[in-house]
């Protein structure tokens, strides 16, 4: 079953990524697949 993420959650992770955190780190910390983060 596909997980749904709120717009705010996505924007938060994108902001963390742009501030220098790696996708791998965000993936582990927030339990989101790296491929999903890259799609955002």
PDB file as gemmi writes it, atoms N, CA and C in Angstrom:
CRYST1    1.000    1.000    1.000  90.00  90.00  90.00 P 1                      
ATOM      1  N   UNK A   1       0.836  -1.181   0.000  1.00  0.00           N  
ATOM      2  CA  UNK A   1       0.000   0.000   0.000  1.00  0.00           C  
ATOM      3  C   UNK A   1       0.886   1.251   0.000  1.00  0.00           C  
ATOM      4  N   UNK A   2       0.541   2.189  -0.823  1.00  0.00           N  
ATOM      5  CA  UNK A   2       1.329   3.399  -0.985  1.00  0.00           C  
ATOM      6  C   UNK A   2       1.079   4.369   0.167  1.00  0.00           C  
ATOM      7  N   UNK A   3       2.166   4.924   0.710  1.00  0.00           N  
ATOM      8  CA  UNK A   3       2.043   5.924   1.770  1.00  0.00           C  
ATOM      9  C   UNK A   3       1.740   7.270   1.145  1.00  0.00           C  
ATOM     10  N   UNK A   4       0.963   8.065   1.869  1.00  0.00           N  
ATOM     11  CA  UNK A   4       0.665   9.429   1.436  1.00  0.00           C  
ATOM     12  C   UNK A   4       1.373  10.390   2.378  1.00  0.00           C  
ATOM     13  N   UNK A   5       2.010  11.390   1.819  1.00  0.00           N  
ATOM     14  CA  UNK A   5       2.720  12.382   2.613  1.00  0.00           C  
ATOM     15  C   UNK A   5       2.101  13.747   2.360  1.00  0.00           C  
ATOM     16  N   UNK A   6       1.987  14.530   3.425  1.00  0.00           N  
ATOM     17  CA  UNK A   6       1.400  15.859   3.285  1.00  0.00           C  
ATOM     18  C   UNK A   6       2.356  16.786   2.532  1.00  0.00           C  
ATOM     19  N   UNK A   7       1.794  17.827   1.978  1.00  0.00           N  
ATOM     20  CA  UNK A   7       2.599  18.813   1.263  1.00  0.00           C  
ATOM     21  C   UNK A   7       3.631  19.434   2.207  1.00  0.00           C  
ATOM     22  N   UNK A   8       3.226  19.693   3.445  1.00  0.00           N  
ATOM     23  CA  UNK A   8       4.124  20.291   4.430  1.00  0.00           C  
ATOM     24  C   UNK A   8       5.307  19.365   4.730  1.00  0.00           C  
ATOM     25  N   UNK A   9       5.036  18.062   4.847  1.00  0.00           N  
ATOM     26  CA  UNK A   9       6.090  17.087   5.117  1.00  0.00           C  
ATOM     27  C   UNK A   9       7.092  17.065   3.965  1.00  0.00           C  
ATOM     28  N   UNK A  10       6.583  17.040   2.743  1.00  0.00           N  
ATOM     29  CA  UNK A  10       7.449  17.033   1.565  1.00  0.00           C  
ATOM     30  C   UNK A  10       8.313  18.291   1.521  1.00  0.00           C  
ATOM     31  N   UNK A  11       7.684  19.440   1.766  1.00  0.00           N  
ATOM     32  CA  UNK A  11       8.417  20.706   1.731  1.00  0.00           C  
ATOM     33  C   UNK A  11       9.492  20.760   2.808  1.00  0.00           C  
ATOM     34  N   UNK A  12       9.205  20.182   3.973  1.00  0.00           N  
ATOM     35  CA  UNK A  12      10.181  20.143   5.060  1.00  0.00           C  
ATOM     36  C   UNK A  12      11.392  19.319   4.655  1.00  0.00           C  
ATOM     37  N   UNK A  13      11.166  18.134   4.107  1.00  0.00           N  
ATOM     38  CA  UNK A  13      12.281  17.291   3.680  1.00  0.00           C  
ATOM     39  C   UNK A  13      13.084  17.945   2.560  1.00  0.00           C  
ATOM     40  N   UNK A  14      12.409  18.597   1.631  1.00  0.00           N  
ATOM     41  CA  UNK A  14      13.103  19.294   0.545  1.00  0.00           C  
ATOM     42  C   UNK A  14      13.967  20.419   1.108  1.00  0.00           C  
ATOM     43  N   UNK A  15      13.447  21.142   2.094  1.00  0.00           N  
ATOM     44  CA  UNK A  15      14.221  22.221   2.724  1.00  0.00           C  
ATOM     45  C   UNK A  15      15.462  21.668   3.418  1.00  0.00           C  
ATOM     46  N   UNK A  16      15.315  20.537   4.120  1.00  0.00           N  
ATOM     47  CA  UNK A  16      16.465  19.907   4.765  1.00  0.00           C  
ATOM     48  C   UNK A  16      17.500  19.496   3.721  1.00  0.00           C  
ATOM     49  N   UNK A  17      17.024  18.962   2.604  1.00  0.00           N  
ATOM     50  CA  UNK A  17      17.931  18.545   1.526  1.00  0.00           C  
ATOM     51  C   UNK A  17      18.701  19.753   0.978  1.00  0.00           C  
ATOM     52  N   UNK A  18      17.989  20.842   0.747  1.00  0.00           N  
ATOM     53  CA  UNK A  18      18.635  22.041   0.209  1.00  0.00           C  
ATOM     54  C   UNK A  18      19.578  22.695   1.216  1.00  0.00           C  
ATOM     55  N   UNK A  19      19.381  22.410   2.504  1.00  0.00           N  
ATOM     56  CA  UNK A  19      20.276  22.972   3.520  1.00  0.00           C  
ATOM     57  C   UNK A  19      21.521  22.112   3.718  1.00  0.00           C  
ATOM     58  N   UNK A  20      21.609  20.995   2.983  1.00  0.00           N  
ATOM     59  CA  UNK A  20      22.841  20.224   3.004  1.00  0.00           C  
ATOM     60  C   UNK A  20      22.744  18.790   3.497  1.00  0.00           C  
ATOM     61  N   UNK A  21      21.582  18.361   3.978  1.00  0.00           N  
ATOM     62  CA  UNK A  21      21.458  16.974   4.426  1.00  0.00           C  
ATOM     63  C   UNK A  21      21.352  16.056   3.210  1.00  0.00           C  
ATOM     64  N   UNK A  22      21.904  14.862   3.333  1.00  0.00           N  
ATOM     65  CA  UNK A  22      21.869  13.915   2.219  1.00  0.00           C  
ATOM     66  C   UNK A  22      20.518  13.207   2.154  1.00  0.00           C  
ATOM     67  N   UNK A  23      20.189  12.744   0.964  1.00  0.00           N  
ATOM     68  CA  UNK A  23      18.952  11.986   0.778  1.00  0.00           C  
ATOM     69  C   UNK A  23      18.992  10.714   1.619  1.00  0.00           C  
ATOM     70  N   UNK A  24      20.148  10.078   1.699  1.00  0.00           N  
ATOM     71  CA  UNK A  24      20.290   8.858   2.497  1.00  0.00           C  
ATOM     72  C   UNK A  24      19.974   9.130   3.964  1.00  0.00           C  
ATOM     73  N   UNK A  25      20.515  10.217   4.478  1.00  0.00           N  
ATOM     74  CA  UNK A  25      20.280  10.589   5.875  1.00  0.00           C  
ATOM     75  C   UNK A  25      18.794  10.876   6.112  1.00  0.00           C  
ATOM     76  N   UNK A  26      18.183  11.651   5.236  1.00  0.00           N  
ATOM     77  CA  UNK A  26      16.761  11.975   5.369  1.00  0.00           C  
ATOM     78  C   UNK A  26      15.905  10.720   5.263  1.00  0.00           C  
ATOM     79  N   UNK A  27      16.270   9.833   4.358  1.00  0.00           N  
ATOM     80  CA  UNK A  27      15.537   8.592   4.161  1.00  0.00           C  
ATOM     81  C   UNK A  27      15.503   7.766   5.442  1.00  0.00           C  
ATOM     82  N   UNK A  28      16.653   7.625   6.074  1.00  0.00           N  
ATOM     83  CA  UNK A  28      16.727   6.838   7.310  1.00  0.00           C  
ATOM     84  C   UNK A  28      15.996   7.526   8.459  1.00  0.00           C  
ATOM     85  N   UNK A  29      16.173   8.838   8.567  1.00  0.00           N  
ATOM     86  CA  UNK A  29      15.605   9.584   9.686  1.00  0.00           C  
ATOM     87  C   UNK A  29      14.078   9.652   9.626  1.00  0.00           C  
ATOM     88  N   UNK A  30      13.524   9.786   8.425  1.00  0.00           N  
ATOM     89  CA  UNK A  30      12.078   9.972   8.274  1.00  0.00           C  
ATOM     90  C   UNK A  30      11.361   8.766   7.678  1.00  0.00           C  
ATOM     91  N   UNK A  31      12.086   7.673   7.453  1.00  0.00           N  
ATOM     92  CA  UNK A  31      11.503   6.431   6.939  1.00  0.00           C  
ATOM     93  C   UNK A  31      10.776   6.643   5.608  1.00  0.00           C  
ATOM     94  N   UNK A  32      11.477   7.291   4.690  1.00  0.00           N  
ATOM     95  CA  UNK A  32      10.963   7.530   3.342  1.00  0.00           C  
ATOM     96  C   UNK A  32      12.007   6.985   2.370  1.00  0.00           C  
ATOM     97  N   UNK A  33      11.576   6.265   1.361  1.00  0.00           N  
ATOM     98  CA  UNK A  33      12.508   5.696   0.384  1.00  0.00           C  
ATOM     99  C   UNK A  33      13.264   6.811  -0.343  1.00  0.00           C  
ATOM    100  N   UNK A  34      14.561   6.616  -0.567  1.00  0.00           N  
ATOM    101  CA  UNK A  34      15.337   7.633  -1.288  1.00  0.00           C  
ATOM    102  C   UNK A  34      14.731   7.987  -2.648  1.00  0.00           C  
ATOM    103  N   UNK A  35      14.236   7.000  -3.362  1.00  0.00           N  
ATOM    104  CA  UNK A  35      13.636   7.259  -4.678  1.00  0.00           C  
ATOM    105  C   UNK A  35      12.442   8.199  -4.564  1.00  0.00           C  
ATOM    106  N   UNK A  36      11.696   8.078  -3.482  1.00  0.00           N  
ATOM    107  CA  UNK A  36      10.547   8.954  -3.260  1.00  0.00           C  
ATOM    108  C   UNK A  36      11.006  10.388  -3.059  1.00  0.00           C  
ATOM    109  N   UNK A  37      12.052  10.566  -2.268  1.00  0.00           N  
ATOM    110  CA  UNK A  37      12.570  11.916  -2.017  1.00  0.00           C  
ATOM    111  C   UNK A  37      13.082  12.529  -3.317  1.00  0.00           C  
ATOM    112  N   UNK A  38      13.784  11.742  -4.128  1.00  0.00           N  
ATOM    113  CA  UNK A  38      14.290  12.264  -5.402  1.00  0.00           C  
ATOM    114  C   UNK A  38      13.144  12.700  -6.324  1.00  0.00           C  
ATOM    115  N   UNK A  39      12.009  12.022  -6.263  1.00  0.00           N  
ATOM    116  CA  UNK A  39      10.864  12.381  -7.111  1.00  0.00           C  
ATOM    117  C   UNK A  39      10.267  13.729  -6.723  1.00  0.00           C  
ATOM    118  N   UNK A  40      10.396  14.089  -5.436  1.00  0.00           N  
ATOM    119  CA  UNK A  40       9.830  15.355  -4.971  1.00  0.00           C  
ATOM    120  C   UNK A  40      10.644  16.503  -5.495  1.00  0.00           C  
TER     121      UNK A  40                                                      
END                                                                             
